[in-house]
Amino acid sequence: MSSPAAPEVHSRPMTKPRPGVLRKLAQRPLALIGLVIVVLVVAGALLAPWLTKFGPDEQMFDGLTLSGEPLPPNATFWLGTDLLGRDLFTRILYGARTSLIIGIVANGIALLIGTLVGVVAGYYRGWLGSVLMRFTDLMMAFPALLLAICLAAVFQPSLWIVALVIALVNWVQTARVMFTQTSSLAEREFIDAERTIGASSARILFMHILPHLIPTIIVWGTLGISTTVLLEATLSYLGIGVQPPTPSWGNIIFENQTYFQAAPWLVFFPGIAILALALAFNLIGDALRDILDPTQRGRS
């Protein structure tokens, strides 16, 4: 996923967000597609018990052929069944819960850590900023997937451990962006004026620095969810993420990959779900970047 361009920082006081953001978002066809996909996935995850009459781990005798093979999509099992006779549609709905929970929790933790590190390093500079950013650079030197695999292999895999592992490898990019933004803001005249009148560092950070970073945080947070969804699916597919019987789109593919040629729907449908959700958040994030970028104001 490509990194979003950081919005340009202006020295004028931060204004309140314009009330037409959602309206402008809905006016962009690609963003609207992303919104629809996200709404459908969230609705499916929340309403799963009412949308399907089966349980996520319920094995049914009529879910297999007489020879013991999974059923293709039909009127009873909309997306077919898996090797154990479980309804694939049901498992994908409940797997959406896993992806959304980990995506939101992991991304929230990563944003918090990255913003804290980047803002502190960018504002205070000196030895503290240097140490924080050298540590950030060190973390960036490790491939995120490889580092996540190593961390996940150390701990007992669970939903919350996976969320924490993903957060610990995803905060570095946020920290670098926030450091750049904060460093630029800290040199502006209105910040110097605040220091001249004796404003405390806490007041400057919370009243002037952080409000200017809100658009970047929103954009980066939205784009980051797609990364966490893909990373969670990858870890679960490799067997070191969310463990069965908890359904995850990644472990659904892993459980059924050996039967791909005979029953391609077992891999195709969860794969499409992963791709669609990640793409949806990317589309929304790209649109928010354009809308919230100060350089775009008045042009759209």
C-alpha positions as CSV (number, residue, x, y, z in Angstrom):
1,M,0.0,0.0,0.0
2,S,1.3,3.4,-1.0
3,S,1.9,5.9,1.8
4,P,-0.5,8.9,1.8
5,A,0.9,12.3,1.1
6,A,1.0,14.3,4.3
7,P,-1.3,17.4,4.2
8,E,0.5,20.7,3.9
9,V,0.8,22.6,7.2
10,H,-0.4,26.2,7.3
11,S,0.4,28.8,9.9
12,R,-3.1,30.1,10.2
13,P,-5.2,28.9,13.2
14,M,-6.8,25.6,12.9
15,T,-10.4,25.8,11.7
16,K,-13.2,23.4,12.5
17,P,-13.7,20.6,10.0
18,R,-16.1,21.5,7.3
19,P,-19.5,19.9,7.8
20,G,-19.7,18.6,4.2
21,V,-17.0,15.9,4.5
22,L,-19.4,13.0,4.4
23,R,-21.3,14.7,1.5
24,K,-18.1,15.2,-0.5
25,L,-17.1,11.7,0.3
26,A,-20.4,10.4,-1.1
27,Q,-19.9,12.4,-4.3
28,R,-16.8,10.5,-5.2
29,P,-17.8,7.3,-7.0
30,L,-14.8,5.2,-5.8
31,A,-15.1,6.4,-2.2
32,L,-18.9,5.6,-2.4
33,I,-18.1,2.1,-3.5
34,G,-15.7,1.8,-0.6
35,L,-18.3,3.1,1.9
36,V,-20.9,0.7,0.6
37,I,-18.5,-2.3,1.0
38,V,-17.5,-1.3,4.5
39,V,-21.2,-0.8,5.5
40,L,-22.1,-4.2,4.1
41,V,-19.2,-5.9,5.9
42,V,-19.9,-4.2,9.2
43,A,-23.7,-4.9,8.9
44,G,-22.9,-8.6,8.1
45,A,-20.6,-8.9,11.0
46,L,-23.0,-7.4,13.5
47,L,-26.1,-9.1,12.2
48,A,-24.5,-12.5,11.6
49,P,-26.8,-14.4,14.1
50,W,-29.9,-13.1,12.3
51,L,-28.6,-13.4,8.7
52,T,-27.9,-17.1,8.9
53,K,-29.5,-20.0,10.8
54,F,-26.3,-21.9,11.2
55,G,-23.5,-21.5,13.8
56,P,-20.0,-20.6,12.6
57,D,-18.6,-24.0,13.7
58,E,-21.8,-26.1,13.2
59,Q,-21.2,-29.3,11.2
60,M,-24.3,-30.5,9.3
61,F,-24.9,-34.0,7.9
62,D,-26.6,-32.5,4.8
63,G,-23.6,-30.2,4.3
64,L,-21.6,-32.9,2.5
65,T,-22.3,-35.1,-0.5
66,L,-22.9,-38.8,-0.1
67,S,-19.2,-39.3,-0.9
68,G,-18.2,-36.8,1.9
69,E,-17.3,-33.9,-0.4
70,P,-18.3,-30.2,0.3
71,L,-21.4,-28.8,-1.5
72,P,-21.1,-26.0,-4.1
73,P,-23.2,-22.9,-3.6
74,N,-26.9,-23.7,-3.6
75,A,-30.3,-22.4,-2.3
76,T,-29.6,-23.7,1.2
77,F,-25.9,-23.0,1.5
78,W,-25.4,-19.7,-0.5
79,L,-21.6,-19.9,-0.7
80,G,-21.4,-23.7,-0.4
81,T,-19.9,-25.7,2.5
82,D,-16.4,-26.6,3.6
83,L,-14.7,-29.9,4.2
84,L,-16.5,-30.4,7.5
85,G,-19.9,-29.6,6.2
86,R,-20.0,-26.1,7.7
87,D,-21.8,-23.3,5.9
88,L,-19.1,-21.1,4.3
89,F,-21.4,-18.0,4.2
90,T,-21.8,-18.2,8.0
91,R,-18.1,-18.6,8.6
92,I,-17.3,-15.6,6.4
93,L,-19.8,-13.4,8.3
94,Y,-18.3,-14.4,11.6
95,G,-14.8,-14.1,10.1
96,A,-15.6,-10.4,9.3
97,R,-15.9,-9.8,13.0
98,T,-12.4,-11.0,13.5
99,S,-11.0,-8.8,10.8
100,L,-12.9,-5.7,11.9
101,I,-12.0,-6.1,15.6
102,I,-8.3,-6.7,14.9
103,G,-8.3,-4.0,12.3
104,I,-9.8,-1.3,14.6
105,V,-8.0,-2.3,17.8
106,A,-4.6,-2.9,16.2
107,N,-4.8,0.3,14.1
108,G,-5.9,2.3,17.1
109,I,-3.0,1.2,19.2
110,A,-0.5,1.7,16.3
111,L,-1.9,5.3,15.8
112,L,-1.6,6.0,19.5
113,I,2.0,4.8,19.7
114,G,3.1,6.3,16.4
115,T,1.5,9.7,17.1
116,L,2.9,9.9,20.6
117,V,6.5,9.0,19.5
118,G,6.3,11.3,16.4
119,V,4.9,14.3,18.2
120,V,7.3,14.0,21.2
121,A,10.3,13.6,18.9
122,G,9.2,16.3,16.5
123,Y,8.5,18.9,19.2
124,Y,11.2,18.4,21.8
125,R,14.0,17.5,19.4
126,G,17.4,17.2,21.1
127,W,18.6,13.9,22.5
128,L,15.1,12.6,23.2
129,G,13.9,13.2,19.7
130,S,17.1,11.7,18.3
131,V,16.8,8.5,20.4
132,L,13.1,8.1,19.5
133,M,13.6,8.5,15.8
134,R,16.7,6.3,15.7
135,F,14.6,3.6,17.4
136,T,11.9,4.2,14.8
137,D,14.4,3.9,12.0
138,L,15.7,0.6,13.5
139,M,12.1,-0.8,13.6
140,M,11.5,0.3,10.0
141,A,14.6,-1.6,8.9
142,F,12.8,-4.9,9.7
143,P,10.2,-6.1,7.2
144,A,6.8,-5.8,8.9
145,L,5.6,-9.2,7.9
146,L,8.7,-11.0,9.1
147,L,8.7,-9.1,12.4
148,A,5.0,-9.9,12.9
149,I,5.7,-13.6,12.2
150,C,8.5,-13.6,14.8
151,L,6.5,-11.8,17.4
152,A,3.4,-14.0,16.8
153,A,5.5,-17.2,17.0
154,V,6.8,-16.2,20.5
155,F,3.4,-15.7,22.1
156,Q,0.3,-18.0,22.4
157,P,-1.8,-16.9,19.4
158,S,-5.2,-15.4,20.2
159,L,-7.3,-12.6,18.8
160,W,-6.0,-9.9,21.2
161,I,-2.3,-11.1,21.0
162,V,-2.6,-10.9,17.2
163,A,-4.0,-7.4,17.4
164,L,-1.1,-6.3,19.7
165,V,1.5,-7.9,17.5
166,I,0.1,-6.1,14.4
167,A,0.1,-2.8,16.3
168,L,3.7,-3.2,17.4
169,V,4.9,-3.5,13.8
170,N,2.6,-0.9,12.3
171,W,3.3,2.2,14.4
172,V,6.6,3.1,12.8
173,Q,5.2,4.6,9.6
174,T,2.8,6.7,11.6
175,A,5.6,7.9,13.9
176,R,7.7,9.0,10.9
177,V,4.8,11.0,9.4
178,M,3.9,12.6,12.7
179,F,7.5,13.5,13.3
180,T,7.7,15.3,10.0
181,Q,4.5,17.2,10.5
182,T,5.3,18.2,14.1
183,S,8.8,19.3,13.2
184,S,7.3,21.6,10.5
185,L,4.7,23.0,12.9
186,A,7.2,23.6,15.7
187,E,9.0,26.1,13.5
188,R,6.0,28.2,12.6
189,E,5.6,31.7,13.8
190,F,2.4,31.2,15.7
191,I,4.1,28.5,17.8
192,D,7.0,30.9,18.5
193,A,4.5,33.5,19.5
194,E,2.9,31.0,22.0
195,R,6.4,30.3,23.5
196,T,7.1,34.0,23.7
197,I,4.0,34.7,25.8
198,G,4.9,31.8,28.1
199,A,2.5,29.1,27.0
200,S,3.4,25.7,28.4
201,S,4.5,22.8,26.2
202,A,1.3,20.9,27.1
203,R,-0.9,23.8,25.9
204,I,1.1,24.2,22.7
205,L,0.9,20.4,22.0
206,F,-2.8,20.0,22.8
207,M,-4.1,23.3,21.6
208,H,-2.0,23.9,18.5
209,I,0.0,20.9,17.4
210,L,-2.5,18.0,17.7
211,P,-5.5,19.9,16.1
212,H,-3.4,20.4,13.0
213,L,-2.5,16.7,12.9
214,I,-6.1,15.5,13.0
215,P,-6.6,15.3,9.2
216,T,-3.4,13.3,8.9
217,I,-4.4,11.0,11.7
218,I,-7.8,10.4,10.1
219,V,-6.4,9.6,6.7
220,W,-3.5,7.5,8.0
221,G,-5.9,5.6,10.4
222,T,-8.3,4.8,7.6
223,L,-5.6,3.6,5.2
224,G,-4.0,1.6,8.0
225,I,-7.0,-0.6,8.6
226,S,-6.5,-2.2,5.1
227,T,-2.9,-3.1,6.2
228,T,-4.0,-4.7,9.4
229,V,-6.7,-6.7,7.6
230,L,-4.2,-8.1,5.2
231,L,-1.6,-8.7,7.9
232,E,-4.1,-10.5,10.1
233,A,-5.3,-12.7,7.2
234,T,-1.6,-13.5,6.4
235,L,-0.8,-14.5,10.0
236,S,-3.9,-16.6,10.3
237,Y,-3.2,-18.3,7.0
238,L,0.3,-19.2,8.2
239,G,-1.2,-20.7,11.4
240,I,0.3,-18.2,13.9
241,G,-2.7,-15.8,13.9
242,V,-6.2,-16.3,15.1
243,Q,-6.7,-20.0,15.8
244,P,-9.6,-22.3,15.0
245,P,-12.4,-22.7,15.9
246,T,-12.5,-18.9,15.9
247,P,-13.3,-18.1,12.2
248,S,-10.9,-15.8,10.4
249,W,-10.7,-15.2,6.7
250,G,-7.1,-16.3,6.7
251,N,-7.6,-19.6,8.6
252,I,-10.6,-20.4,6.4
253,I,-8.4,-20.3,3.4
254,F,-5.7,-22.3,5.2
255,E,-8.1,-25.0,6.2
256,N,-9.4,-25.5,2.7
257,Q,-6.5,-24.8,0.4
258,T,-5.7,-28.4,-0.2
259,Y,-9.2,-28.8,-1.8
260,F,-8.9,-25.8,-4.0
261,Q,-9.0,-27.6,-7.4
262,A,-12.1,-29.7,-6.4
263,A,-13.9,-26.9,-4.6
264,P,-12.5,-23.5,-5.6
265,W,-15.3,-21.6,-3.8
266,L,-13.7,-22.5,-0.5
267,V,-10.7,-20.2,-1.2
268,F,-12.3,-17.8,-3.7
269,F,-15.0,-16.3,-1.5
270,P,-12.9,-15.6,1.6
271,G,-10.2,-14.3,-0.6
272,I,-12.6,-11.9,-2.3
273,A,-13.8,-10.8,1.2
274,I,-10.2,-9.9,2.2
275,L,-9.5,-8.1,-1.0
276,A,-12.8,-6.2,-1.0
277,L,-12.5,-4.9,2.6
278,A,-8.8,-3.9,2.2
279,L,-9.6,-2.1,-1.1
280,A,-12.6,-0.4,0.4
281,F,-10.6,1.2,3.2
282,N,-8.0,2.3,0.7
283,L,-10.6,4.0,-1.5
284,I,-12.0,5.8,1.5
285,G,-8.6,6.8,2.8
286,D,-7.5,8.2,-0.6
287,A,-10.7,10.2,-0.8
288,L,-10.3,11.6,2.7
289,R,-6.8,12.6,1.9
290,D,-8.0,14.7,-1.0
291,I,-10.9,16.2,1.0
292,L,-9.0,17.0,4.2
293,D,-5.8,18.1,2.5
294,P,-5.7,21.9,3.0
295,T,-4.2,22.4,-0.5
296,Q,-7.4,20.9,-2.0
297,R,-9.8,23.2,-0.2
298,G,-11.9,25.2,-2.5
299,R,-11.1,23.0,-5.5
300,S,-13.7,20.3,-5.0
